[in-house]
Amino acid sequence: MAKMTKEEVIEVAHLARLAITDEEAEHFADQLEAITNAMELLSELDTENVEPTTHVLQMVNVLREDKSIPGLDRDLVMKNVKEHEGGQVKVPTILE
């Protein structure tokens, strides 16, 4: 891969609305070049018979079972709110 230039880094930083110095741009250019060179090494690997994966480990539904459980007692909750009406918490209006 061609060397990543300081000017390219500054342009990308500008597009991302990042303020960086010239020294930082040079530093990031070196780092980004090293990253892209490492990615180029991966393209040399033979992946012809490798199945695509979504995760490096075999994981099957590691989430808990989705069960309905009772919530908080409404009367108890309403004791802790400043204002309520009809079993709902009243909050200040934010849109007119």
C-alpha atoms as a printed R data frame, in Angstrom:
   type eleno elety resid chain resno       x       y      z
1  ATOM     1    CA   MET     A     1   0.000   0.000  0.000
2  ATOM     2    CA   ALA     A     2   1.161   3.505 -0.697
3  ATOM     3    CA   LYS     A     3   2.342   5.518  2.262
4  ATOM     4    CA   MET     A     4  -0.468   7.371  3.980
5  ATOM     5    CA   THR     A     5   0.417  11.059  3.805
6  ATOM     6    CA   LYS     A     6   0.056  13.704  6.448
7  ATOM     7    CA   GLU     A     7  -2.237  15.634  4.096
8  ATOM     8    CA   GLU     A     8  -4.589  12.647  3.743
9  ATOM     9    CA   VAL     A     9  -4.793  12.331  7.518
10 ATOM    10    CA   ILE     A    10  -5.512  16.043  7.880
11 ATOM    11    CA   GLU     A    11  -8.271  15.784  5.239
12 ATOM    12    CA   VAL     A    12  -9.888  12.813  6.970
13 ATOM    13    CA   ALA     A    13  -9.630  14.573 10.332
14 ATOM    14    CA   HIS     A    14 -11.293  17.635  8.805
15 ATOM    15    CA   LEU     A    15 -14.141  15.501  7.414
16 ATOM    16    CA   ALA     A    16 -14.562  13.908 10.858
17 ATOM    17    CA   ARG     A    17 -14.522  17.355 12.465
18 ATOM    18    CA   LEU     A    18 -11.379  16.543 14.452
19 ATOM    19    CA   ALA     A    19  -8.792  19.175 15.247
20 ATOM    20    CA   ILE     A    20  -5.287  17.696 15.035
21 ATOM    21    CA   THR     A    21  -1.831  19.231 14.855
22 ATOM    22    CA   ASP     A    22   0.728  18.574 12.125
23 ATOM    23    CA   GLU     A    23   2.724  16.426 14.560
24 ATOM    24    CA   GLU     A    24  -0.364  14.345 15.352
25 ATOM    25    CA   ALA     A    25  -1.114  14.007 11.637
26 ATOM    26    CA   GLU     A    26   2.380  12.630 10.985
27 ATOM    27    CA   HIS     A    27   2.041  10.235 13.922
28 ATOM    28    CA   PHE     A    28  -1.405   9.041 12.772
29 ATOM    29    CA   ALA     A    29  -0.169   8.663  9.199
30 ATOM    30    CA   ASP     A    30   2.507   6.243 10.402
31 ATOM    31    CA   GLN     A    31  -0.002   4.334 12.521
32 ATOM    32    CA   LEU     A    32  -2.588   4.106  9.745
33 ATOM    33    CA   GLU     A    33   0.058   2.925  7.298
34 ATOM    34    CA   ALA     A    34   1.069   0.169  9.730
35 ATOM    35    CA   ILE     A    35  -2.584  -0.871 10.088
36 ATOM    36    CA   THR     A    36  -3.192  -0.994  6.336
37 ATOM    37    CA   ASN     A    37   0.034  -2.944  5.824
38 ATOM    38    CA   ALA     A    38  -1.112  -5.480  8.420
39 ATOM    39    CA   MET     A    39  -4.449  -5.820  6.624
40 ATOM    40    CA   GLU     A    40  -2.624  -6.425  3.338
41 ATOM    41    CA   LEU     A    41  -0.902  -9.409  4.950
42 ATOM    42    CA   LEU     A    42  -4.317 -10.934  5.562
43 ATOM    43    CA   SER     A    43  -5.142 -10.770  1.856
44 ATOM    44    CA   GLU     A    44  -2.237 -13.155  1.211
45 ATOM    45    CA   LEU     A    45  -3.905 -15.928  3.223
46 ATOM    46    CA   ASP     A    46  -5.674 -18.751  1.412
47 ATOM    47    CA   THR     A    47  -9.275 -18.586  2.620
48 ATOM    48    CA   GLU     A    48 -10.771 -20.688 -0.155
49 ATOM    49    CA   ASN     A    49 -12.102 -23.445  2.135
50 ATOM    50    CA   VAL     A    50 -12.764 -21.318  5.225
51 ATOM    51    CA   GLU     A    51 -16.411 -20.833  6.120
52 ATOM    52    CA   PRO     A    52 -17.484 -17.294  7.013
53 ATOM    53    CA   THR     A    53 -18.066 -16.767 10.720
54 ATOM    54    CA   THR     A    54 -19.860 -14.174 12.784
55 ATOM    55    CA   HIS     A    55 -17.894 -14.922 15.947
56 ATOM    56    CA   VAL     A    56 -14.591 -16.615 16.646
57 ATOM    57    CA   LEU     A    57 -16.153 -18.890 19.271
58 ATOM    58    CA   GLN     A    58 -19.087 -21.226 18.796
59 ATOM    59    CA   MET     A    59 -21.792 -19.521 20.817
60 ATOM    60    CA   VAL     A    60 -25.456 -20.422 20.893
61 ATOM    61    CA   ASN     A    61 -27.943 -18.038 22.491
62 ATOM    62    CA   VAL     A    62 -25.929 -16.897 25.466
63 ATOM    63    CA   LEU     A    63 -28.747 -14.587 26.539
64 ATOM    64    CA   ARG     A    64 -31.093 -15.362 29.358
65 ATOM    65    CA   GLU     A    65 -34.584 -16.628 28.680
66 ATOM    66    CA   ASP     A    66 -37.019 -13.771 28.078
67 ATOM    67    CA   LYS     A    67 -39.521 -14.128 30.920
68 ATOM    68    CA   SER     A    68 -42.177 -11.717 32.068
69 ATOM    69    CA   ILE     A    69 -41.715 -10.792 35.725
70 ATOM    70    CA   PRO     A    70 -43.768  -8.496 37.936
71 ATOM    71    CA   GLY     A    71 -42.615  -4.891 37.964
72 ATOM    72    CA   LEU     A    72 -42.556  -2.440 40.818
73 ATOM    73    CA   ASP     A    73 -45.729  -1.751 42.775
74 ATOM    74    CA   ARG     A    74 -47.309   1.366 41.214
75 ATOM    75    CA   ASP     A    75 -48.447   2.872 44.529
76 ATOM    76    CA   LEU     A    76 -44.966   2.461 45.974
77 ATOM    77    CA   VAL     A    77 -43.396   4.116 42.915
78 ATOM    78    CA   MET     A    78 -45.843   7.018 42.962
79 ATOM    79    CA   LYS     A    79 -44.815   7.828 46.550
80 ATOM    80    CA   ASN     A    80 -41.387   8.831 45.186
81 ATOM    81    CA   VAL     A    81 -42.467  11.083 42.305
82 ATOM    82    CA   LYS     A    82 -43.070  14.805 42.527
83 ATOM    83    CA   GLU     A    83 -46.269  14.844 40.473
84 ATOM    84    CA   HIS     A    84 -48.511  12.103 39.115
85 ATOM    85    CA   GLU     A    85 -51.930  11.862 37.532
86 ATOM    86    CA   GLY     A    86 -54.003   8.844 36.570
87 ATOM    87    CA   GLY     A    87 -51.274   6.403 37.591
88 ATOM    88    CA   GLN     A    88 -48.657   8.103 35.389
89 ATOM    89    CA   VAL     A    89 -45.692  10.292 36.280
90 ATOM    90    CA   LYS     A    90 -46.079  13.937 35.223
91 ATOM    91    CA   VAL     A    91 -42.965  15.567 33.854
92 ATOM    92    CA   PRO     A    92 -42.298  19.123 32.646
93 ATOM    93    CA   THR     A    93 -43.268  19.864 29.045
94 ATOM    94    CA   ILE     A    94 -40.237  20.037 26.771
95 ATOM    95    CA   LEU     A    95 -41.994  20.576 23.424
96 ATOM    96    CA   GLU     A    96 -44.437  23.366 22.705
